[in-house]
Amino acid sequence: MRRTTVKLPDDLDAKLRHEAARRHITIAELNREALEAYLGGGRRQFLSAGSGRSGRDDISERIEDILRSEVGTAP
């Protein structure tokens, strides 16, 4: 792994330190995550994955009934 020095304005440095502390990770790790996200390399995080999870596994089987009850129209 290579070391790189980056000069940041004070306000950006403060935001970086605050976010790293909030997430309990190092500043270097946060920098790597941000660069990977921006440059498209390495791992990707899909923050919305699973956000609509209902906890049920029969939704696809019941979709017609669900839509009918939500829209309120008969088949």
Legacy VTK file of the C-alpha trace (Angstrom):
# vtk DataFile Version 3.0
C-alpha trace
ASCII
DATASET POLYDATA
POINTS 75 float
0.000 0.000 0.000
1.280 3.471 -0.851
1.143 6.583 1.279
-0.288 9.764 -0.239
-0.409 13.226 1.263
-3.478 15.331 0.581
-3.900 18.972 1.553
-7.445 19.828 2.660
-9.143 23.055 3.661
-9.798 23.219 7.413
-13.568 22.834 7.048
-13.254 19.706 4.887
-10.698 18.233 7.285
-13.106 18.818 10.176
-15.936 17.073 8.272
-13.642 14.159 7.456
-12.543 13.731 11.071
-16.087 14.037 12.358
-17.401 11.377 9.934
-14.534 8.992 10.703
-15.172 9.368 14.437
-18.921 8.951 13.971
-18.384 5.684 12.071
-15.574 4.488 14.384
-13.125 4.052 11.498
-9.776 5.625 10.709
-9.423 8.694 8.534
-7.347 6.611 6.107
-10.133 4.042 5.805
-12.729 6.735 5.173
-10.470 8.295 2.533
-10.069 4.930 0.800
-13.838 4.312 0.838
-14.528 7.771 -0.582
-11.929 7.393 -3.328
-13.180 3.911 -4.239
-16.756 5.211 -4.430
-15.741 8.226 -6.509
-13.363 6.406 -8.842
-15.437 3.231 -9.111
-12.747 0.830 -8.014
-12.850 -1.972 -5.510
-15.890 -2.808 -3.452
-19.166 -0.980 -3.764
-21.724 -0.375 -1.083
-25.373 -0.261 -1.912
-26.753 1.666 1.016
-30.343 1.204 -0.089
-30.096 -2.584 -0.393
-32.688 -4.155 1.847
-34.277 -0.848 2.791
-37.696 -1.983 1.600
-37.475 -5.367 3.279
-40.832 -6.459 4.631
-39.700 -9.538 6.501
-42.053 -11.697 4.438
-40.969 -14.215 1.840
-44.299 -14.694 0.041
-44.708 -11.233 -1.515
-44.216 -12.423 -5.102
-46.865 -15.106 -4.592
-49.346 -12.624 -3.085
-48.674 -9.599 -5.313
-52.116 -9.627 -6.966
-53.879 -9.648 -3.585
-51.599 -6.926 -2.250
-52.155 -4.665 -5.247
-55.889 -5.284 -5.153
-56.055 -4.289 -1.480
-53.862 -1.200 -2.008
-55.668 0.081 -5.100
-59.075 -1.066 -3.942
-60.280 -2.428 -7.281
-61.740 -5.839 -7.966
-60.221 -8.123 -10.616
LINES 1 76
75 0 1 2 3 4 5 6 7 8 9 10 11 12 13 14 15 16 17 18 19 20 21 22 23 24 25 26 27 28 29 30 31 32 33 34 35 36 37 38 39 40 41 42 43 44 45 46 47 48 49 50 51 52 53 54 55 56 57 58 59 60 61 62 63 64 65 66 67 68 69 70 71 72 73 74
